Each structure stands twice: as structure tokens, then as C-alpha cells.
Amino acid sequence: MAWSDLLAALALYLILEGVLPFLDPQRLRRIMLSLANVADAHLRLWGLISMSAGLLLLYFVRAHA
């Protein structure tokens, strides 16, 4: 994997992270406030699910490229 791949992935991450605050900052505030009330165990579970989905997607993309 080249550094350009890593930087491209970081750039895409930053673009996707910026979409909601740019389009609807009020909704982002409501989401953040509601997340403050979610139990740590649920946040960890969703983090694990997200990381697992990302790893699977990366595996399939790299295996078939």
C-alpha cells in the first residue's frame, strides 16, 4: 500500500465526516446530544460493528482489485 492510498482514504474520510455538519448543523447537534445519553457498551458495540464492516469492505476491495 502506497502513502498515496492512505492519504486518499484520509481525504475521503474527512469529506464524509464534513457532509452532515455542512448540510445540516442543527441535526448534527441533536445527534451529538442524543449520543451523550447512549450507554458506553452500545457505543462500543456500534464501533466494533463499524470497524468490522470497514475491514470486510477493505478486504473485498483489495482482493478483487
C-alpha positions, 0 to 999 in steps of 0.5 A, a space after each residue: 500500500 502506497 502513502 498515496 492510498 492512505 492519504 486518499 482514504 484520509 481525504 475521503 474520510 474527512 469529506 464524509 465526516 464534513 457532509 452532515 455538519 455542512 448540510 445540516 448543523 442543527 441535526 448534527 447537534 441533536 445527534 451529538 446530544 442524543 449520543 451523550 445519553 447512549 450507554 458506553 457498551 452500545 457505543 462500543 458495540 456500534 464501533 466494533 460493528 463499524 470497524 468490522 464492516 470497514 475491514 470486510 469492505 477493505 478486504 473485498 476491495 483489495 482482493 478483487 482489485 
